[in-house]
Amino acid sequence: LGNPGKQYEYTRHNIGFITVDYLAAYYRIKVNKIKHKAVLGEGTIAGEKVMVVKPQTFMNLSGESLREIVQYYKIPNENLIVIYDDVSLDVGRIRIRPKGSDGGHNGMKSIIYQLGSDVFPRIKLGIGQPPEQWDMVDWVIGKFTDGDISVLSKSVELVAQKVIPELIQNGTASAMNKYNGYSAT
């Protein structure tokens, strides 16, 4: 998940898009088709045909795009993998879940509402809590520090190269057992 536009390109809230961009480059998937309120591409990961999607609605409306894609392509919810930021996790920490609440994340709230279900795999990447004097919105749309970038780049690589293939090949439980709690710090 992320927000479209240059001004949000390297913000904390866009760690999902950053991960998808790395994933697409790593697996040589061209994400260049505009369809269903998203930019998407098709390719292969772990021997399976996949679609890489970046909703082009703003974060709070991400579910609109995913609902259209799921309905059009008849994708079961268990075949989705949503990647997004989580302020409750330390920077670089990874948490994988097969289902769950939105946890206060507006993009996830939109997806759960639009799909009518909270049962779909998700990968949360920690972006840390804002300092006491910071407003939450300013924090999530703020840029990463140099220290955050070095930590998060390792987590992004792990998600793209190891976690996603594990999820595809062996399921959420296996990916959780191998990678939950990973931290690049």
N, C-alpha and C positions, 0 to 999 in steps of 0.2 A: 504494500500500500504506500501511497505517497500523494503529493499534490503536484499537478502539472504546472509548468512554467519555470523559467530560468531563476526567478527570485527564490524558489523553494528547492532548487536542484541539490544542494549539499546541506540540507537542514536535517535536524534530528528526526523529524516526522517522516522524512523520505528515505530512511534506512531500508525500507522494503524495496523501493524503486532502485536504490543503489545496489542491493543484493541481486535483484532481477537483472539489472544491466550487466553485472559481473557474470551471473549465471549464463545469460544469453551469449556473451562474448566467449566464455569458457567452452560452451558447447556449440559454438558457431551457429547460433540461432538468430536470424535477422528479425528483429522486432520492428516492423515497418508497415504493417497493415493497419488501417484505421477502420474499426468496425465495432459496433456495440458500445459506443462511448468509451473506447479503449484503443490503445496501440497494442498490437499483438503479433506474435510470430509462432511458427510451428517448427518442431524439430524432434530430436530423439535424445533421451537421457536414460541411461541404464537399460537400453534396448526397448524402451517404450516410447510410443508417440506422445508428445507433450505439446501443450500450448502455453506460451509465456505471455502474461497479460499485465499491462499497466493501465488501470482505469484512468481516464482523462477527466472524470468528474473531480471535484474537489473531495478531499478525504471524507467529509461528512456524508457524501452521496455515493461512496464506492460500491455499495450494494446494488445500486441501479445497474451498473455495468455488469457486475458478476451475475446478477439474476438473468439479464438478457443472454449472456454467454451460456450459462448453465441450461437455460430453457432451449435455446437455439440448437446447441450441440448435444443436448440430452446427457449432460455430464452428471453422474451421481455425486452428491456432496462429499462422499468419502474420497473422491478423486481430486478434490480441490486441495491446494496447499496455499494458505494465505501467510505471507511474510510481512511483519509489521514491527513498529517500535513499541517498547514498553518502558515507561518511566519507573516502574516498581522494581526493575532489574538493574543491577550495576552495569556500567558501560562494558559492552562486549560479552556479557553473559547471555547464554542461549537457553530458551525453554521451549520445549515441543509439547503440544497437547492435542488429543484427538477431538476434543470438544470443550465447551465452557462458555462462561458469560463474556460480555464485552469488556469487563474490567475497567469501565469508564472510558474506553477508547472509542471515539465517535465513528471512526471508519468501521470498526468491528460491529458497533451498534447498528450501523446501516446495513451491513452484510447480513447479520442475524435477522434483522427485520425483513429485508427483501427476500431472503431464502426461506424464511419461516422456520429456521432451525439453527441451533448452535452446534450441531454435530458435523464438523468438518475439521480436518487437520490444520494446525497453525503453528508457525514458528515465530516466536517472539525474540527480538534482539534488544537487549538492554541499552538504554540511552541515559540511565541515571536520573536521579531526582534533581529538580532545580534548586539552586541555592535559596536560602530562606527569603531573600528580598525579591526573588524573581517571580513573575506571573507565569503560570503554567503554559499559556498560549505563547508567550514570548520565548519560553524555554524550548518548546517543541519545534517552533519555526525558526529557532536560532541555529547558527552554524556550529559545527563541531570544532573543538579545540584541536591543536596539533597532537596532543597526547591521546585524545579520543580517536582520532583518525588512525593512529598506529595500532591501537587495540582493536578497533572495529574492523579494520581491513583483514585482520586474522580471522575474526568471527565470520565475516562475509565470505571469505575464501572457504572456510570449513563448511558453512551452510551449502554453498554452491557445489563444492567438490565431493563432499562426504554425506551430509545430512539429507539433501534432496534425493540422491541416488538410493540411499538406505531406505528412505520413506517409500520410494517408488518400488524398489525390489522386495523389501521385507516388511513394510508396514510401519505404522506409527509407534507401536509398542517397542519394536526393535530399535527404531531411531531414538526413542526416549531413553531406553536402557543404555545405549552407546553414547549419547551426546547431551542429554539433559544436564544442565548445570555447568556445561563447559564455559570457561572464562579464559580469555586471552591475556588477562592481567597477571 
